[in-house]
Amino acid sequence: MTPKNRRLLWIGDIHQTAEFCHVADAIGSDIEMQEYPNVDVALNATTGNEPAPTLICLTETHPGQIQFHDVLRLVHHWPLSRIVAVGSCLSDGRRRSGPVVDGILEVPWHDLPSRMQVWLQRLDSGAPSSLTHAPTSRREERWLAEVIEAQTSCHSVNQSAQATVTVAASSKSMTEAVGELVTASGGILVHSVTGKPAIQDTADVIFWDLDESPKSQLEWIRLLTSQKPTRVLALLCSFPRSDTAQAAMEAGATAVLGRPTDCEAIRGVLCMAQTALLAAS
């Protein structure tokens, strides 16, 4: 059941790509969604007494689809709403070379469900997130701001609700890199593994960095889930596609994140685990 004060305007055809369908299913329980095919329809469909949306997602199935004048119209109509661009697989490579449109945050489709957890939590508490950081700030500056906020959040969380984490990757250097991100994001790192995570692992969360498609590890994912069904399992891989992400989640994975990732996406996975721990306590 979604809180009544949370509303997301999705501008674009959700069913145009399997990636967007995947995202809509993943965030549907966190926020009320209203879909419009384009900016004109979204603006014409609103009434004067309707509250402003919490978030506006502009979708991009290919580079250059989002125009600055559309963003400007949305800002004039809803000056307090946060606007983000959501890119599909076809726009992912271009995303890595710079922002899609000046002044708005762009998020790859596979990271949106995880980052949505952080955004909504921070909006409720009044704390900053990437939605409030300047889009022109360097990655190092955004990471530093996220680390400071994550450490502040950890002090305010019940100790019993803090999730223990195992990190697994194909190389020692990658295991250390992901482990540092987890620690910076507020996670309690208890195990670091080179190779596959152990079936009998007892951590609340496993971050598994894959150097191949998740489809090649579906059986191991099923074994990890069956050993501890309440565990949160997040996979990291390069350029994830909707079919592989869906197959991994059907096998038991909780989230599929892209590589490179950041503290906010990691923090979103930890939020999922904390919510599960609080519900179980």
N, C-alpha and C positions, 0 to 999 in steps of 0.2 A: 504494500500500500504506500503510495507516494505522498509526502507532505504537501498540503494544499498551497503553501506559500512558495513552492519551487515549481518553476515553469521554464521549459526550454522550447525555443522556436527552432525547428530544423528546416532550413531553407535549401531545398533541393529534393530530388526523388530518392527516398530511402531505398526503394527497390531497384534502383538503377545499377547498383553493384552489390555483390554478395558481402563485401566488406562493410557497407553501411547497414545492411540487414543484421549482420553480426553485432555491430555496435548498438543498434537500436534495441536488440534483445537483451544486451548486457546491461544497459543503463535504464531500461524501462521501469524497474522497480525503485530507482533512486530519485527520479524526477519526472514530472508530468511532461509529455512531449506533444507538441503540435507541429504538424508537417505542412509546409507550403512549397509549391514547385519553384517559386522565384520571389524576389524581393517585392515586386509590384503586388502580387496576390497577398503576401504577408501584410503589407501596409494597408491595403484596402479592406482586409478582413478584420482589422482591429477596430474597437470602439473607444470613445473618449474616456469612459469610466472603467475600462479594463486595466488592471495593474500591469506594470511593465514586466517583461519576462526576466527571469534571473539570468538567463544565458541565451545567446543567439549563436547557432552553429551554421556557418556558410560552408557548403560542401563543394569539393573540387574533385572531379573525376579525371581531369587532365590539366596541365599547366596553363595558366592564363585565363581560366574560366571566371575567377572572381575579379570584379572590377572595382576600382577605388570609389567611383561615384555611387555604387550601390552601398558600400560601407558608410559613406558620408550620409546618405539618406536614412540609414538605420540609426546612426548616431544622433541625427537631428530629431528623429521620432522618439527614440528611447535613449536619452543621454546617459542614464544610469545603468543600463544593461551592459553586461560583458559580451564582447563579440570575439569568437574564435573561428578559425578556418580549419576544416577537417579534410585531410587529403586521403585519397585512395591509393592503391598500389601504383597506379600509373603516374601519380604526381610525387611519389616518395623520393625518387632520385633527385628531382629538381628542388625538393624541400631542403635538402642538405646543403645547397649552395647559397641560401639566404631566405629572408622572409618573403612570403607570397605577395602580401600587400602591406605597405607601410602602415604602422600603427595598430596592427592586430596580431594576436598570437596564432601561430599555426601548429596544429597537433596532428600527428599521423593517426590513422584510424585505429590501429592496434593499441595505442597508448591511451586513447580517450576514456575507456571505462575505468582504468586505474586512476588516472588523474582526476576524473570526475569525483571520485571518493574524497580526494584531498580538497578540491575546490569547494564542494558543498560543506564539508566539515569546517573549513576555514571561513567561509561566508557566514555560517551560523555563529561562529565564535568571534568574528570581527578581525581575525588574524590575516596577515598577508599571504598571497600565493602568487603563482606565475600570472594569474589574471590581473594582478595589481602591479606587477613589475613592468618597467618600461620595456617594450619589445626590442628596443635598440640596445639594451644592455648586453654586455658580453656574456658568454656562457659561464665563465668563471664567476662573474658577479651574481648571476642568477643562482648558481650552485651554492655560493657562500650565503646568500640570503636564505636559501632553502635549508641549509645545514643549521643556521642559527635558529630558524623557526622550528625545525624538527627537534632540536635539543630542548627548546622551551616547552614544546608539546609533551616531550617524554617526562618532564618533571611533574606535569599536571595529570598524567595518566596513572591510574591504579596499577601498582607493581604487578599484581596478579594478571592484569590484562595486557602486559607487554609480551609480545611474541618472541619465542626463541627461534633462531634462524640457522639453517644449514645452507652453505653455498657449495655448488659443484660446477666444475668446468673441465675442459679437456686439457688445460695446461695450468701449471702452478701460477704463472704470471696473471692469467685471466681470473683464476680463483681469488687471488689477492686483490685484483682490481674490483671485482664485484663485491667482495667482502668489505672493502673500504667504503664503497657506495652504500651498502646496507648499514654499516656502523654510522656513517654520516647522516643517514636517513632516520636514525633512531632505533634501528633493530638491534637485538641482542644476539650477536654472532657466537654460536657454540661449536659449530663444526665447519671445517673447510676441507673439501674433498677434490682430489684430482681424478677425474673420471666420472662414472655414474654415481649418483647418490645411493646409499645403501637402502635396501628394502626395509630393514629394521630400524631405520633412523627415527629418532623420537622427537625431533624438532617440530614446532608448530607450523613453520614455513620452510619450504625449500625453494631456493632460487637456483635453477639449473640452466647454465649457459651452454647452448648447443652449437656445435660447429657444423651441423648438418640439419636437414629438414626434420621437424618434429615427427613426421610420419614414420621415420625410421626407428623411433623410440616409443611407439604407441603401447607396445606390450609392457615395457618397463614402467610407463606412466600408469597403466592399469594396476600393476603390482604395487606401486607406491601408494596409490589411492585405496586399494583393497586392504592394505596393511594398517592404514590409519585414515579412515574416510573423512575425518574432520580436518585433516591437514590442508593448508593452502599451498598449492604448487604453482609456481610461476616459471615459465620458460622464456629464455632470451634467445633470439635468433635474428639473423640478418634478413631484411626484406620479407617478413612473414606474409603469407597469402591467406585469403579467407578460408580456402578449403583445408589447408594444413592446420590453421588455428581452430577451425570447427572440429576437425578430427581429434586434435589434441584435447579439446575441452570435453568432447564426448567420451574420451578415454579417462577423464578425471582431472585434467589440468584446470586450474582456477583462472589463470590469465596467461596471455601470450604477449610479450613485450618485444619491441624492436631493439636492434643494436645499431648505434649506440643508444643507451638509455640515460636517464638522469634521476636525481634524488626524488623528484616529485612522483615519477612513475613507480619507483621502488616504494616510496612512502604510501602510495595508494594501496599497494598489495598488503603492506603492514596494517593499514587501516581495516582491510577486509578481515585479517586475522584477529585483530583486537575486537572487532565487532562480534566475531564468532566466539571468542573467549569470554566476553562479557555476557553473551546470551547463554553460554553453558554454565556460568558461575551462579 
